[in-house]
């Protein structure tokens, strides 16, 4: 058993646990409509308001069907709107709302708390190395996904 690597298992456990902690922090701040996965969508919109659905799927790494159902809920809750592109009527753009803008500061504060928790006890060099290693693993997986 000593030769067995546990990286994927640990990443999955970290993802699950951090999602539960993040959701708890959201609820503590009175945010009940947003879960961590939906927060990922909003975070991308904060950097790219008016993004096409295809680009949003790529940036969030969510399948189109998963993304569509999440967008439906976020739109119903008033956090975003879908609009046809003026340049290409076949494209649908996702835009932020005032409700989303009001949420952004609290969400960023909670994100900062999570980052502090993630990196607690790690030096700057350890953090840099950790992120570089994760980038390499992500690139490996993206390459495998695109090759078939």
BELUR-V517267 format. One record per backbone hydrogen bond with DSSP energy under -1.0 kcal/mol. CO is the residue of the C=O (numbers start at 0). NH is the residue of the N-H. E is the energy in kcal/mol with one decimal. If there is no record, write none. Layout:
co=CO nh=NH e=E
co=CO nh=NH e=E
//
This chain:
co=0 nh=3 e=-1.5
co=5 nh=9 e=-2.9
co=6 nh=10 e=-2.7
co=7 nh=11 e=-2.3
co=8 nh=12 e=-2.3
co=9 nh=13 e=-2.8
co=10 nh=14 e=-2.6
co=11 nh=15 e=-2.5
co=12 nh=16 e=-2.7
co=13 nh=17 e=-2.9
co=14 nh=18 e=-2.0
co=15 nh=19 e=-1.9
co=16 nh=20 e=-2.3
co=17 nh=21 e=-2.9
co=18 nh=22 e=-2.5
co=19 nh=23 e=-2.1
co=20 nh=24 e=-2.3
co=21 nh=25 e=-2.4
co=22 nh=26 e=-2.4
co=23 nh=27 e=-2.2
co=24 nh=28 e=-1.2
co=25 nh=30 e=-2.8
co=26 nh=29 e=-2.0
co=34 nh=38 e=-2.3
co=35 nh=39 e=-1.5
co=36 nh=40 e=-1.1
co=37 nh=41 e=-2.2
co=38 nh=42 e=-2.8
co=39 nh=43 e=-1.9
co=40 nh=44 e=-2.0
co=41 nh=45 e=-2.2
co=43 nh=47 e=-1.5
co=50 nh=93 e=-2.9
co=51 nh=55 e=-2.4
co=52 nh=56 e=-2.6
co=53 nh=57 e=-1.8
co=54 nh=58 e=-2.8
co=55 nh=59 e=-2.2
co=56 nh=60 e=-1.2
co=56 nh=61 e=-1.2
co=62 nh=66 e=-3.1
co=63 nh=67 e=-2.7
co=64 nh=68 e=-1.9
co=65 nh=69 e=-2.0
co=66 nh=70 e=-3.0
co=67 nh=71 e=-2.3
co=68 nh=72 e=-1.8
co=69 nh=73 e=-2.7
co=70 nh=74 e=-2.7
co=71 nh=75 e=-2.5
co=72 nh=76 e=-2.1
co=73 nh=78 e=-2.8
co=74 nh=77 e=-1.4
co=78 nh=96 e=-1.0
co=80 nh=94 e=-2.8
co=82 nh=92 e=-3.8
co=87 nh=90 e=-2.2
co=90 nh=84 e=-2.5
co=91 nh=52 e=-1.6
co=92 nh=82 e=-2.7
co=93 nh=49 e=-1.9
co=94 nh=80 e=-2.4
co=96 nh=100 e=-2.1
co=97 nh=101 e=-2.2
co=98 nh=102 e=-1.1
co=99 nh=103 e=-1.5
co=102 nh=106 e=-2.4
co=103 nh=107 e=-2.6
co=104 nh=108 e=-2.0
co=105 nh=109 e=-2.3
co=106 nh=110 e=-2.3
co=107 nh=111 e=-2.2
co=108 nh=112 e=-1.9
co=109 nh=113 e=-2.2
co=110 nh=114 e=-2.4
co=111 nh=115 e=-2.2
co=112 nh=116 e=-2.0
co=113 nh=117 e=-2.9
co=114 nh=118 e=-2.3
co=118 nh=121 e=-2.5
co=122 nh=126 e=-2.3
co=123 nh=127 e=-2.5
co=124 nh=128 e=-2.4
co=125 nh=129 e=-2.6
co=126 nh=130 e=-2.5
co=127 nh=131 e=-2.3
co=128 nh=132 e=-2.7
co=129 nh=133 e=-2.4
co=130 nh=134 e=-2.4
co=131 nh=135 e=-1.9
co=132 nh=136 e=-2.3
co=133 nh=137 e=-2.8
co=134 nh=138 e=-2.4
co=135 nh=139 e=-2.3
co=136 nh=140 e=-2.4
co=137 nh=141 e=-2.9
co=138 nh=142 e=-2.3
co=139 nh=143 e=-2.0
co=140 nh=144 e=-2.4
co=141 nh=145 e=-2.4
co=142 nh=146 e=-1.3
//
